[in-house]
């Protein structure tokens, strides 16, 4: 992954390791965080939103017939 600022243009670099080209990616998962080339939080937040929406739906569904202490 090549890091750049949000205002700076990306430099196209070809990186090889033992004569094998390394493919440039826009974002990657590293230690549980989703990082993009500008080091912004947007891809990580987008991933968390879908997980949190699922959890909220389950809690909302259980709320009608489960005691509050159990939730």
PDB file of N, CA, C, O and CB in Angstrom:
ATOM      1  N   UNK A   1       0.852  -1.167   0.000  1.00  0.00           N
ATOM      2  CA  UNK A   1       0.000   0.000   0.000  1.00  0.00           C
ATOM      3  C   UNK A   1       0.899   1.231   0.000  1.00  0.00           C
ATOM      4  O   UNK A   1       1.851   1.326   0.774  1.00  0.00           O
ATOM      5  CB  UNK A   1      -0.970  -0.003   1.223  1.00  0.00           C
ATOM      6  N   UNK A   2       0.582   2.150  -0.865  1.00  0.00           N
ATOM      7  CA  UNK A   2       1.293   3.412  -0.928  1.00  0.00           C
ATOM      8  C   UNK A   2       0.452   4.465  -0.220  1.00  0.00           C
ATOM      9  O   UNK A   2      -0.700   4.688  -0.589  1.00  0.00           O
ATOM     10  CB  UNK A   2       1.592   3.823  -2.402  1.00  0.00           C
ATOM     11  N   UNK A   3       1.012   5.106   0.783  1.00  0.00           N
ATOM     12  CA  UNK A   3       0.297   6.126   1.537  1.00  0.00           C
ATOM     13  C   UNK A   3       0.494   7.484   0.889  1.00  0.00           C
ATOM     14  O   UNK A   3       1.569   7.799   0.380  1.00  0.00           O
ATOM     15  CB  UNK A   3       0.766   6.154   2.998  1.00  0.00           C
ATOM     16  N   UNK A   4      -0.569   8.285   0.917  1.00  0.00           N
ATOM     17  CA  UNK A   4      -0.507   9.636   0.375  1.00  0.00           C
ATOM     18  C   UNK A   4      -1.444  10.526   1.176  1.00  0.00           C
ATOM     19  O   UNK A   4      -2.288  10.038   1.928  1.00  0.00           O
ATOM     20  CB  UNK A   4      -0.877   9.655  -1.136  1.00  0.00           C
ATOM     21  N   UNK A   5      -1.295  11.806   1.013  1.00  0.00           N
ATOM     22  CA  UNK A   5      -2.210  12.720   1.678  1.00  0.00           C
ATOM     23  C   UNK A   5      -3.468  12.855   0.825  1.00  0.00           C
ATOM     24  O   UNK A   5      -3.501  12.435  -0.331  1.00  0.00           O
ATOM     25  CB  UNK A   5      -1.543  14.109   1.919  1.00  0.00           C
ATOM     26  N   UNK A   6      -4.481  13.437   1.409  1.00  0.00           N
ATOM     27  CA  UNK A   6      -5.743  13.587   0.685  1.00  0.00           C
ATOM     28  C   UNK A   6      -5.634  14.584  -0.452  1.00  0.00           C
ATOM     29  O   UNK A   6      -6.389  14.504  -1.421  1.00  0.00           O
ATOM     30  CB  UNK A   6      -6.839  14.015   1.630  1.00  0.00           C
ATOM     31  N   UNK A   7      -4.701  15.527  -0.345  1.00  0.00           N
ATOM     32  CA  UNK A   7      -4.556  16.542  -1.377  1.00  0.00           C
ATOM     33  C   UNK A   7      -3.451  16.230  -2.368  1.00  0.00           C
ATOM     34  O   UNK A   7      -3.413  16.807  -3.454  1.00  0.00           O
ATOM     35  CB  UNK A   7      -4.296  17.868  -0.746  1.00  0.00           C
ATOM     36  N   UNK A   8      -2.556  15.329  -2.012  1.00  0.00           N
ATOM     37  CA  UNK A   8      -1.418  15.017  -2.861  1.00  0.00           C
ATOM     38  C   UNK A   8      -1.778  13.881  -3.827  1.00  0.00           C
ATOM     39  O   UNK A   8      -2.484  12.942  -3.461  1.00  0.00           O
ATOM     40  CB  UNK A   8      -0.192  14.636  -2.002  1.00  0.00           C
ATOM     41  N   UNK A   9      -1.294  13.980  -5.036  1.00  0.00           N
ATOM     42  CA  UNK A   9      -1.518  12.917  -6.013  1.00  0.00           C
ATOM     43  C   UNK A   9      -0.668  11.708  -5.662  1.00  0.00           C
ATOM     44  O   UNK A   9       0.408  11.826  -5.076  1.00  0.00           O
ATOM     45  CB  UNK A   9      -1.199  13.406  -7.443  1.00  0.00           C
ATOM     46  N   UNK A  10      -1.176  10.549  -6.034  1.00  0.00           N
ATOM     47  CA  UNK A  10      -0.425   9.331  -5.776  1.00  0.00           C
ATOM     48  C   UNK A  10       0.680   9.174  -6.801  1.00  0.00           C
ATOM     49  O   UNK A  10       0.496   9.480  -7.979  1.00  0.00           O
ATOM     50  CB  UNK A  10      -1.348   8.111  -5.791  1.00  0.00           C
ATOM     51  N   UNK A  11       1.813   8.702  -6.356  1.00  0.00           N
ATOM     52  CA  UNK A  11       2.913   8.388  -7.261  1.00  0.00           C
ATOM     53  C   UNK A  11       2.801   6.917  -7.642  1.00  0.00           C
ATOM     54  O   UNK A  11       2.696   6.054  -6.770  1.00  0.00           O
ATOM     55  CB  UNK A  11       4.305   8.701  -6.605  1.00  0.00           C
ATOM     56  N   UNK A  12       2.823   6.634  -8.914  1.00  0.00           N
ATOM     57  CA  UNK A  12       2.735   5.249  -9.361  1.00  0.00           C
ATOM     58  C   UNK A  12       4.118   4.619  -9.269  1.00  0.00           C
ATOM     59  O   UNK A  12       5.029   4.955 -10.026  1.00  0.00           O
ATOM     60  CB  UNK A  12       2.176   5.158 -10.814  1.00  0.00           C
ATOM     61  N   UNK A  13       4.248   3.707  -8.331  1.00  0.00           N
ATOM     62  CA  UNK A  13       5.515   3.014  -8.145  1.00  0.00           C
ATOM     63  C   UNK A  13       5.287   1.515  -8.350  1.00  0.00           C
ATOM     64  O   UNK A  13       4.276   0.962  -7.917  1.00  0.00           O
ATOM     65  CB  UNK A  13       6.111   3.305  -6.729  1.00  0.00           C
ATOM     66  N   UNK A  14       6.232   0.878  -9.009  1.00  0.00           N
ATOM     67  CA  UNK A  14       6.186  -0.563  -9.167  1.00  0.00           C
ATOM     68  C   UNK A  14       7.189  -1.172  -8.203  1.00  0.00           C
ATOM     69  O   UNK A  14       8.390  -0.920  -8.299  1.00  0.00           O
ATOM     70  CB  UNK A  14       6.483  -0.987 -10.637  1.00  0.00           C
ATOM     71  N   UNK A  15       6.685  -1.979  -7.270  1.00  0.00           N
ATOM     72  CA  UNK A  15       7.535  -2.588  -6.255  1.00  0.00           C
ATOM     73  C   UNK A  15       7.612  -4.075  -6.534  1.00  0.00           C
ATOM     74  O   UNK A  15       6.595  -4.733  -6.757  1.00  0.00           O
ATOM     75  CB  UNK A  15       6.997  -2.313  -4.819  1.00  0.00           C
ATOM     76  N   UNK A  16       8.832  -4.601  -6.520  1.00  0.00           N
ATOM     77  CA  UNK A  16       9.044  -6.026  -6.747  1.00  0.00           C
ATOM     78  C   UNK A  16       9.763  -6.626  -5.557  1.00  0.00           C
ATOM     79  O   UNK A  16      10.571  -5.972  -4.897  1.00  0.00           O
ATOM     80  CB  UNK A  16       9.843  -6.269  -8.043  1.00  0.00           C
ATOM     81  N   UNK A  17       9.448  -7.897  -5.296  1.00  0.00           N
ATOM     82  CA  UNK A  17      10.149  -8.657  -4.274  1.00  0.00           C
ATOM     83  C   UNK A  17      10.531  -9.997  -4.877  1.00  0.00           C
ATOM     84  O   UNK A  17       9.658 -10.790  -5.230  1.00  0.00           O
ATOM     85  CB  UNK A  17       9.275  -8.838  -2.990  1.00  0.00           C
ATOM     86  N   UNK A  18      11.809 -10.254  -4.996  1.00  0.00           N
ATOM     87  CA  UNK A  18      12.337 -11.468  -5.627  1.00  0.00           C
ATOM     88  C   UNK A  18      11.729 -11.656  -7.017  1.00  0.00           C
ATOM     89  O   UNK A  18      11.278 -12.748  -7.364  1.00  0.00           O
ATOM     90  CB  UNK A  18      12.051 -12.707  -4.745  1.00  0.00           C
ATOM     91  N   UNK A  19      11.722 -10.614  -7.782  1.00  0.00           N
ATOM     92  CA  UNK A  19      11.216 -10.573  -9.163  1.00  0.00           C
ATOM     93  C   UNK A  19       9.714 -10.782  -9.273  1.00  0.00           C
ATOM     94  O   UNK A  19       9.213 -11.010 -10.374  1.00  0.00           O
ATOM     95  CB  UNK A  19      11.912 -11.612  -9.985  1.00  0.00           C
ATOM     96  N   UNK A  20       8.985 -10.713  -8.174  1.00  0.00           N
ATOM     97  CA  UNK A  20       7.526 -10.810  -8.191  1.00  0.00           C
ATOM     98  C   UNK A  20       6.945  -9.433  -7.897  1.00  0.00           C
ATOM     99  O   UNK A  20       7.301  -8.812  -6.896  1.00  0.00           O
ATOM    100  CB  UNK A  20       7.014 -11.865  -7.157  1.00  0.00           C
ATOM    101  N   UNK A  21       6.055  -8.952  -8.758  1.00  0.00           N
ATOM    102  CA  UNK A  21       5.469  -7.628  -8.492  1.00  0.00           C
ATOM    103  C   UNK A  21       4.512  -7.686  -7.308  1.00  0.00           C
ATOM    104  O   UNK A  21       3.765  -8.648  -7.132  1.00  0.00           O
ATOM    105  CB  UNK A  21       4.732  -7.100  -9.740  1.00  0.00           C
ATOM    106  N   UNK A  22       4.557  -6.628  -6.503  1.00  0.00           N
ATOM    107  CA  UNK A  22       3.630  -6.490  -5.376  1.00  0.00           C
ATOM    108  C   UNK A  22       2.508  -5.567  -5.823  1.00  0.00           C
ATOM    109  O   UNK A  22       2.751  -4.440  -6.253  1.00  0.00           O
ATOM    110  CB  UNK A  22       4.353  -5.933  -4.085  1.00  0.00           C
ATOM    111  N   UNK A  23       1.303  -6.048  -5.718  1.00  0.00           N
ATOM    112  CA  UNK A  23       0.131  -5.305  -6.187  1.00  0.00           C
ATOM    113  C   UNK A  23      -0.224  -4.220  -5.176  1.00  0.00           C
ATOM    114  O   UNK A  23      -0.249  -4.472  -3.971  1.00  0.00           O
ATOM    115  CB  UNK A  23      -1.076  -6.257  -6.413  1.00  0.00           C
ATOM    116  N   UNK A  24      -0.496  -3.021  -5.664  1.00  0.00           N
ATOM    117  CA  UNK A  24      -0.907  -1.906  -4.833  1.00  0.00           C
ATOM    118  C   UNK A  24      -2.399  -2.026  -4.538  1.00  0.00           C
ATOM    119  O   UNK A  24      -3.189  -2.280  -5.447  1.00  0.00           O
ATOM    120  CB  UNK A  24      -0.583  -0.554  -5.519  1.00  0.00           C
ATOM    121  N   UNK A  25      -2.792  -1.846  -3.276  1.00  0.00           N
ATOM    122  CA  UNK A  25      -4.198  -1.922  -2.884  1.00  0.00           C
ATOM    123  C   UNK A  25      -4.642  -0.587  -2.316  1.00  0.00           C
ATOM    124  O   UNK A  25      -3.820   0.210  -1.866  1.00  0.00           O
ATOM    125  CB  UNK A  25      -4.425  -3.051  -1.855  1.00  0.00           C
ATOM    126  N   UNK A  26      -5.945  -0.347  -2.337  1.00  0.00           N
ATOM    127  CA  UNK A  26      -6.492   0.909  -1.810  1.00  0.00           C
ATOM    128  C   UNK A  26      -6.691   0.852  -0.304  1.00  0.00           C
ATOM    129  O   UNK A  26      -6.519   1.860   0.382  1.00  0.00           O
ATOM    130  CB  UNK A  26      -7.814   1.233  -2.488  1.00  0.00           C
ATOM    131  N   UNK A  27      -7.054  -0.327   0.221  1.00  0.00           N
ATOM    132  CA  UNK A  27      -7.228  -0.466   1.663  1.00  0.00           C
ATOM    133  C   UNK A  27      -6.881  -1.892   2.065  1.00  0.00           C
ATOM    134  O   UNK A  27      -6.931  -2.817   1.254  1.00  0.00           O
ATOM    135  CB  UNK A  27      -8.680  -0.106   2.092  1.00  0.00           C
ATOM    136  N   UNK A  28      -6.525  -2.046   3.349  1.00  0.00           N
ATOM    137  CA  UNK A  28      -6.144  -3.346   3.876  1.00  0.00           C
ATOM    138  C   UNK A  28      -6.571  -3.449   5.331  1.00  0.00           C
ATOM    139  O   UNK A  28      -6.810  -2.442   5.997  1.00  0.00           O
ATOM    140  CB  UNK A  28      -4.627  -3.573   3.735  1.00  0.00           C
ATOM    141  N   UNK A  29      -6.663  -4.672   5.810  1.00  0.00           N
ATOM    142  CA  UNK A  29      -7.011  -4.920   7.198  1.00  0.00           C
ATOM    143  C   UNK A  29      -5.727  -5.215   7.960  1.00  0.00           C
ATOM    144  O   UNK A  29      -4.999  -6.143   7.606  1.00  0.00           O
ATOM    145  CB  UNK A  29      -8.032  -6.094   7.329  1.00  0.00           C
ATOM    146  N   UNK A  30      -5.437  -4.437   9.006  1.00  0.00           N
ATOM    147  CA  UNK A  30      -4.208  -4.580   9.772  1.00  0.00           C
ATOM    148  C   UNK A  30      -4.533  -4.500  11.256  1.00  0.00           C
ATOM    149  O   UNK A  30      -4.993  -3.464  11.738  1.00  0.00           O
ATOM    150  CB  UNK A  30      -3.174  -3.496   9.374  1.00  0.00           C
ATOM    151  N   UNK A  31      -4.297  -5.583  11.978  1.00  0.00           N
ATOM    152  CA  UNK A  31      -4.555  -5.664  13.415  1.00  0.00           C
ATOM    153  C   UNK A  31      -5.988  -5.265  13.766  1.00  0.00           C
ATOM    154  O   UNK A  31      -6.217  -4.596  14.774  1.00  0.00           O
ATOM    155  CB  UNK A  31      -3.576  -4.778  14.168  1.00  0.00           C
ATOM    156  N   UNK A  32      -6.940  -5.668  12.947  1.00  0.00           N
ATOM    157  CA  UNK A  32      -8.343  -5.383  13.203  1.00  0.00           C
ATOM    158  C   UNK A  32      -8.824  -4.031  12.729  1.00  0.00           C
ATOM    159  O   UNK A  32     -10.013  -3.730  12.833  1.00  0.00           O
ATOM    160  CB  UNK A  32      -8.600  -5.494  14.630  1.00  0.00           C
ATOM    161  N   UNK A  33      -7.933  -3.213  12.214  1.00  0.00           N
ATOM    162  CA  UNK A  33      -8.310  -1.901  11.683  1.00  0.00           C
ATOM    163  C   UNK A  33      -8.254  -1.937  10.170  1.00  0.00           C
ATOM    164  O   UNK A  33      -7.347  -2.538   9.593  1.00  0.00           O
ATOM    165  CB  UNK A  33      -7.385  -0.786  12.235  1.00  0.00           C
ATOM    166  N   UNK A  34      -9.205  -1.305   9.531  1.00  0.00           N
ATOM    167  CA  UNK A  34      -9.188  -1.191   8.084  1.00  0.00           C
ATOM    168  C   UNK A  34      -8.525   0.132   7.732  1.00  0.00           C
ATOM    169  O   UNK A  34      -9.052   1.202   8.038  1.00  0.00           O
ATOM    170  CB  UNK A  34     -10.630  -1.285   7.484  1.00  0.00           C
ATOM    171  N   UNK A  35      -7.372   0.055   7.091  1.00  0.00           N
ATOM    172  CA  UNK A  35      -6.608   1.242   6.719  1.00  0.00           C
ATOM    173  C   UNK A  35      -6.726   1.483   5.226  1.00  0.00           C
ATOM    174  O   UNK A  35      -6.740   0.538   4.437  1.00  0.00           O
ATOM    175  CB  UNK A  35      -5.128   1.095   7.127  1.00  0.00           C
ATOM    176  N   UNK A  36      -6.811   2.741   4.838  1.00  0.00           N
ATOM    177  CA  UNK A  36      -6.767   3.070   3.418  1.00  0.00           C
ATOM    178  C   UNK A  36      -5.512   3.881   3.132  1.00  0.00           C
ATOM    179  O   UNK A  36      -4.745   4.198   4.041  1.00  0.00           O
ATOM    180  CB  UNK A  36      -8.036   3.851   2.986  1.00  0.00           C
ATOM    181  N   UNK A  37      -5.312   4.206   1.888  1.00  0.00           N
ATOM    182  CA  UNK A  37      -4.058   4.839   1.480  1.00  0.00           C
ATOM    183  C   UNK A  37      -3.890   6.254   2.033  1.00  0.00           C
ATOM    184  O   UNK A  37      -2.772   6.769   2.059  1.00  0.00           O
ATOM    185  CB  UNK A  37      -3.977   4.877  -0.024  1.00  0.00           C
ATOM    186  N   UNK A  38      -4.982   6.895   2.477  1.00  0.00           N
ATOM    187  CA  UNK A  38      -4.867   8.236   3.060  1.00  0.00           C
ATOM    188  C   UNK A  38      -4.966   8.207   4.583  1.00  0.00           C
ATOM    189  O   UNK A  38      -5.034   9.259   5.220  1.00  0.00           O
ATOM    190  CB  UNK A  38      -5.949   9.148   2.492  1.00  0.00           C
ATOM    191  N   UNK A  39      -4.973   7.016   5.167  1.00  0.00           N
ATOM    192  CA  UNK A  39      -5.070   6.820   6.613  1.00  0.00           C
ATOM    193  C   UNK A  39      -6.300   7.496   7.208  1.00  0.00           C
ATOM    194  O   UNK A  39      -6.228   8.070   8.294  1.00  0.00           O
ATOM    195  CB  UNK A  39      -3.823   7.345   7.292  1.00  0.00           C
ATOM    196  N   UNK A  40      -7.418   7.431   6.510  1.00  0.00           N
ATOM    197  CA  UNK A  40      -8.664   7.958   7.051  1.00  0.00           C
ATOM    198  C   UNK A  40      -9.430   6.817   7.726  1.00  0.00           C
ATOM    199  O   UNK A  40      -9.116   5.645   7.518  1.00  0.00           O
ATOM    200  CB  UNK A  40      -9.525   8.626   5.929  1.00  0.00           C
ATOM    201  N   UNK A  41     -10.422   7.161   8.524  1.00  0.00           N
ATOM    202  CA  UNK A  41     -11.198   6.169   9.258  1.00  0.00           C
ATOM    203  C   UNK A  41     -12.413   5.681   8.486  1.00  0.00           C
ATOM    204  O   UNK A  41     -13.100   4.774   8.957  1.00  0.00           O
ATOM    205  CB  UNK A  41     -11.638   6.738  10.575  1.00  0.00           C
ATOM    206  N   UNK A  42     -12.704   6.240   7.331  1.00  0.00           N
ATOM    207  CA  UNK A  42     -13.946   5.926   6.621  1.00  0.00           C
ATOM    208  C   UNK A  42     -14.142   4.436   6.330  1.00  0.00           C
ATOM    209  O   UNK A  42     -15.222   3.929   6.633  1.00  0.00           O
ATOM    210  CB  UNK A  42     -13.981   6.681   5.332  1.00  0.00           C
ATOM    211  N   UNK A  43     -13.182   3.698   5.767  1.00  0.00           N
ATOM    212  CA  UNK A  43     -13.427   2.268   5.518  1.00  0.00           C
ATOM    213  C   UNK A  43     -13.669   1.477   6.801  1.00  0.00           C
ATOM    214  O   UNK A  43     -14.475   0.547   6.812  1.00  0.00           O
ATOM    215  CB  UNK A  43     -12.253   1.664   4.772  1.00  0.00           C
ATOM    216  N   UNK A  44     -12.984   1.835   7.872  1.00  0.00           N
ATOM    217  CA  UNK A  44     -13.160   1.130   9.138  1.00  0.00           C
ATOM    218  C   UNK A  44     -14.544   1.418   9.719  1.00  0.00           C
ATOM    219  O   UNK A  44     -15.210   0.512  10.220  1.00  0.00           O
ATOM    220  CB  UNK A  44     -12.060   1.534  10.141  1.00  0.00           C
ATOM    221  N   UNK A  45     -14.968   2.656   9.652  1.00  0.00           N
ATOM    222  CA  UNK A  45     -16.284   3.031  10.165  1.00  0.00           C
ATOM    223  C   UNK A  45     -17.382   2.364   9.352  1.00  0.00           C
ATOM    224  O   UNK A  45     -18.366   1.893   9.921  1.00  0.00           O
ATOM    225  CB  UNK A  45     -16.459   4.557  10.144  1.00  0.00           C
ATOM    226  N   UNK A  46     -17.233   2.315   8.031  1.00  0.00           N
ATOM    227  CA  UNK A  46     -18.232   1.647   7.188  1.00  0.00           C
ATOM    228  C   UNK A  46     -18.362   0.173   7.545  1.00  0.00           C
ATOM    229  O   UNK A  46     -19.465  -0.374   7.531  1.00  0.00           O
ATOM    230  CB  UNK A  46     -17.867   1.793   5.709  1.00  0.00           C
ATOM    231  N   UNK A  47     -17.251  -0.469   7.862  1.00  0.00           N
ATOM    232  CA  UNK A  47     -17.285  -1.875   8.249  1.00  0.00           C
ATOM    233  C   UNK A  47     -17.968  -2.043   9.605  1.00  0.00           C
ATOM    234  O   UNK A  47     -18.735  -2.985   9.800  1.00  0.00           O
ATOM    235  CB  UNK A  47     -15.863  -2.455   8.291  1.00  0.00           C
ATOM    236  N   UNK A  48     -17.695  -1.142  10.532  1.00  0.00           N
ATOM    237  CA  UNK A  48     -18.299  -1.223  11.860  1.00  0.00           C
ATOM    238  C   UNK A  48     -19.800  -0.944  11.836  1.00  0.00           C
ATOM    239  O   UNK A  48     -20.551  -1.532  12.614  1.00  0.00           O
ATOM    240  CB  UNK A  48     -17.615  -0.250  12.796  1.00  0.00           C
ATOM    241  N   UNK A  49     -20.233  -0.064  10.964  1.00  0.00           N
ATOM    242  CA  UNK A  49     -21.650   0.299  10.902  1.00  0.00           C
ATOM    243  C   UNK A  49     -22.506  -0.924  10.605  1.00  0.00           C
ATOM    244  O   UNK A  49     -23.547  -1.107  11.235  1.00  0.00           O
ATOM    245  CB  UNK A  49     -21.884   1.380   9.836  1.00  0.00           C
ATOM    246  N   UNK A  50     -22.094  -1.759   9.667  1.00  0.00           N
ATOM    247  CA  UNK A  50     -22.900  -2.933   9.334  1.00  0.00           C
ATOM    248  C   UNK A  50     -22.956  -3.913  10.501  1.00  0.00           C
ATOM    249  O   UNK A  50     -24.005  -4.509  10.747  1.00  0.00           O
ATOM    250  CB  UNK A  50     -22.340  -3.629   8.092  1.00  0.00           C
ATOM    251  N   UNK A  51     -21.856  -4.091  11.221  1.00  0.00           N
ATOM    252  CA  UNK A  51     -21.851  -4.987  12.380  1.00  0.00           C
ATOM    253  C   UNK A  51     -22.714  -4.429  13.511  1.00  0.00           C
ATOM    254  O   UNK A  51     -23.463  -5.170  14.148  1.00  0.00           O
ATOM    255  CB  UNK A  51     -20.413  -5.211  12.876  1.00  0.00           C
ATOM    256  N   UNK A  52     -22.609  -3.129  13.757  1.00  0.00           N
ATOM    257  CA  UNK A  52     -23.390  -2.512  14.825  1.00  0.00           C
ATOM    258  C   UNK A  52     -24.877  -2.499  14.499  1.00  0.00           C
ATOM    259  O   UNK A  52     -25.700  -2.658  15.400  1.00  0.00           O
ATOM    260  CB  UNK A  52     -22.903  -1.096  15.080  1.00  0.00           C
ATOM    261  N   UNK A  53     -25.238  -2.313  13.242  1.00  0.00           N
ATOM    262  CA  UNK A  53     -26.643  -2.360  12.850  1.00  0.00           C
ATOM    263  C   UNK A  53     -27.234  -3.729  13.114  1.00  0.00           C
ATOM    264  O   UNK A  53     -28.373  -3.834  13.570  1.00  0.00           O
ATOM    265  CB  UNK A  53     -26.801  -1.998  11.378  1.00  0.00           C
ATOM    266  N   UNK A  54     -26.473  -4.788  12.833  1.00  0.00           N
ATOM    267  CA  UNK A  54     -26.958  -6.148  13.100  1.00  0.00           C
ATOM    268  C   UNK A  54     -27.159  -6.367  14.589  1.00  0.00           C
ATOM    269  O   UNK A  54     -28.165  -6.949  14.995  1.00  0.00           O
ATOM    270  CB  UNK A  54     -25.978  -7.192  12.544  1.00  0.00           C
ATOM    271  N   UNK A  55     -26.222  -5.912  15.410  1.00  0.00           N
ATOM    272  CA  UNK A  55     -26.343  -6.071  16.857  1.00  0.00           C
ATOM    273  C   UNK A  55     -27.524  -5.274  17.403  1.00  0.00           C
ATOM    274  O   UNK A  55     -28.246  -5.762  18.272  1.00  0.00           O
ATOM    275  CB  UNK A  55     -25.051  -5.635  17.549  1.00  0.00           C
ATOM    276  N   UNK A  56     -27.726  -4.077  16.914  1.00  0.00           N
ATOM    277  CA  UNK A  56     -28.859  -3.256  17.357  1.00  0.00           C
ATOM    278  C   UNK A  56     -30.185  -3.901  16.986  1.00  0.00           C
ATOM    279  O   UNK A  56     -31.136  -3.850  17.767  1.00  0.00           O
ATOM    280  CB  UNK A  56     -28.775  -1.854  16.749  1.00  0.00           C
ATOM    281  N   UNK A  57     -30.261  -4.502  15.815  1.00  0.00           N
ATOM    282  CA  UNK A  57     -31.486  -5.174  15.385  1.00  0.00           C
ATOM    283  C   UNK A  57     -31.809  -6.346  16.308  1.00  0.00           C
ATOM    284  O   UNK A  57     -32.964  -6.531  16.691  1.00  0.00           O
ATOM    285  CB  UNK A  57     -31.352  -5.662  13.931  1.00  0.00           C
ATOM    286  N   UNK A  58     -30.813  -7.127  16.664  1.00  0.00           N
ATOM    287  CA  UNK A  58     -31.035  -8.274  17.549  1.00  0.00           C
ATOM    288  C   UNK A  58     -31.512  -7.800  18.912  1.00  0.00           C
ATOM    289  O   UNK A  58     -32.460  -8.364  19.458  1.00  0.00           O
ATOM    290  CB  UNK A  58     -29.747  -9.113  17.695  1.00  0.00           C
ATOM    291  N   UNK A  59     -30.886  -6.790  19.468  1.00  0.00           N
ATOM    292  CA  UNK A  59     -31.299  -6.277  20.779  1.00  0.00           C
ATOM    293  C   UNK A  59     -32.707  -5.702  20.712  1.00  0.00           C
ATOM    294  O   UNK A  59     -33.506  -5.911  21.625  1.00  0.00           O
ATOM    295  CB  UNK A  59     -30.313  -5.204  21.277  1.00  0.00           C
ATOM    296  N   UNK A  60     -33.016  -4.983  19.643  1.00  0.00           N
ATOM    297  CA  UNK A  60     -34.353  -4.418  19.485  1.00  0.00           C
ATOM    298  C   UNK A  60     -35.398  -5.518  19.360  1.00  0.00           C
ATOM    299  O   UNK A  60     -36.504  -5.377  19.881  1.00  0.00           O
ATOM    300  CB  UNK A  60     -34.406  -3.501  18.262  1.00  0.00           C
ATOM    301  N   UNK A  61     -35.067  -6.611  18.679  1.00  0.00           N
ATOM    302  CA  UNK A  61     -36.003  -7.727  18.526  1.00  0.00           C
ATOM    303  C   UNK A  61     -36.230  -8.460  19.848  1.00  0.00           C
ATOM    304  O   UNK A  61     -37.347  -8.894  20.131  1.00  0.00           O
ATOM    305  CB  UNK A  61     -35.488  -8.705  17.473  1.00  0.00           C
ATOM    306  N   UNK A  62     -35.189  -8.600  20.649  1.00  0.00           N
ATOM    307  CA  UNK A  62     -35.297  -9.309  21.920  1.00  0.00           C
ATOM    308  C   UNK A  62     -35.938  -8.459  23.012  1.00  0.00           C
ATOM    309  O   UNK A  62     -36.386  -8.996  24.025  1.00  0.00           O
ATOM    310  CB  UNK A  62     -33.933  -9.765  22.369  1.00  0.00           C
ATOM    311  N   UNK A  63     -35.987  -7.160  22.824  1.00  0.00           N
ATOM    312  CA  UNK A  63     -36.464  -6.240  23.847  1.00  0.00           C
ATOM    313  C   UNK A  63     -37.907  -6.524  24.259  1.00  0.00           C
ATOM    314  O   UNK A  63     -38.267  -6.314  25.417  1.00  0.00           O
ATOM    315  CB  UNK A  63     -36.345  -4.818  23.354  1.00  0.00           C
ATOM    316  N   UNK A  64     -38.734  -6.997  23.333  1.00  0.00           N
ATOM    317  CA  UNK A  64     -40.160  -7.171  23.632  1.00  0.00           C
ATOM    318  C   UNK A  64     -40.439  -8.352  24.561  1.00  0.00           C
ATOM    319  O   UNK A  64     -41.438  -8.328  25.281  1.00  0.00           O
ATOM    320  CB  UNK A  64     -40.930  -7.356  22.347  1.00  0.00           C
ATOM    321  N   UNK A  65     -39.601  -9.374  24.570  1.00  0.00           N
ATOM    322  CA  UNK A  65     -39.895 -10.531  25.420  1.00  0.00           C
ATOM    323  C   UNK A  65     -38.727 -10.985  26.300  1.00  0.00           C
ATOM    324  O   UNK A  65     -38.730 -12.107  26.806  1.00  0.00           O
ATOM    325  CB  UNK A  65     -40.325 -11.671  24.561  1.00  0.00           C
ATOM    326  N   UNK A  66     -37.735 -10.121  26.479  1.00  0.00           N
ATOM    327  CA  UNK A  66     -36.596 -10.442  27.343  1.00  0.00           C
ATOM    328  C   UNK A  66     -36.462  -9.337  28.386  1.00  0.00           C
ATOM    329  O   UNK A  66     -36.563  -8.157  28.052  1.00  0.00           O
ATOM    330  CB  UNK A  66     -35.272 -10.596  26.513  1.00  0.00           C
ATOM    331  N   UNK A  67     -36.232  -9.715  29.664  1.00  0.00           N
ATOM    332  CA  UNK A  67     -36.070  -8.696  30.711  1.00  0.00           C
ATOM    333  C   UNK A  67     -34.875  -7.772  30.422  1.00  0.00           C
ATOM    334  O   UNK A  67     -33.908  -8.171  29.773  1.00  0.00           O
ATOM    335  CB  UNK A  67     -35.887  -9.373  32.085  1.00  0.00           C
ATOM    336  N   UNK A  68     -34.964  -6.562  30.903  1.00  0.00           N
ATOM    337  CA  UNK A  68     -33.938  -5.565  30.666  1.00  0.00           C
ATOM    338  C   UNK A  68     -32.586  -5.993  31.237  1.00  0.00           C
ATOM    339  O   UNK A  68     -31.550  -5.720  30.632  1.00  0.00           O
ATOM    340  CB  UNK A  68     -34.358  -4.240  31.264  1.00  0.00           C
ATOM    341  N   UNK A  69     -32.583  -6.656  32.387  1.00  0.00           N
ATOM    342  CA  UNK A  69     -31.329  -7.104  32.991  1.00  0.00           C
ATOM    343  C   UNK A  69     -30.617  -8.112  32.106  1.00  0.00           C
ATOM    344  O   UNK A  69     -29.387  -8.131  32.058  1.00  0.00           O
ATOM    345  CB  UNK A  69     -31.589  -7.711  34.363  1.00  0.00           C
ATOM    346  N   UNK A  70     -31.373  -8.953  31.402  1.00  0.00           N
ATOM    347  CA  UNK A  70     -30.789  -9.958  30.517  1.00  0.00           C
ATOM    348  C   UNK A  70     -30.192  -9.293  29.269  1.00  0.00           C
ATOM    349  O   UNK A  70     -29.135  -9.700  28.786  1.00  0.00           O
ATOM    350  CB  UNK A  70     -31.854 -11.003  30.112  1.00  0.00           C
ATOM    351  N   UNK A  71     -30.873  -8.281  28.763  1.00  0.00           N
ATOM    352  CA  UNK A  71     -30.351  -7.585  27.596  1.00  0.00           C
ATOM    353  C   UNK A  71     -29.057  -6.890  27.955  1.00  0.00           C
ATOM    354  O   UNK A  71     -28.448  -6.241  27.104  1.00  0.00           O
ATOM    355  CB  UNK A  71     -31.374  -6.576  27.052  1.00  0.00           C
TER     356      UNK A  71
END
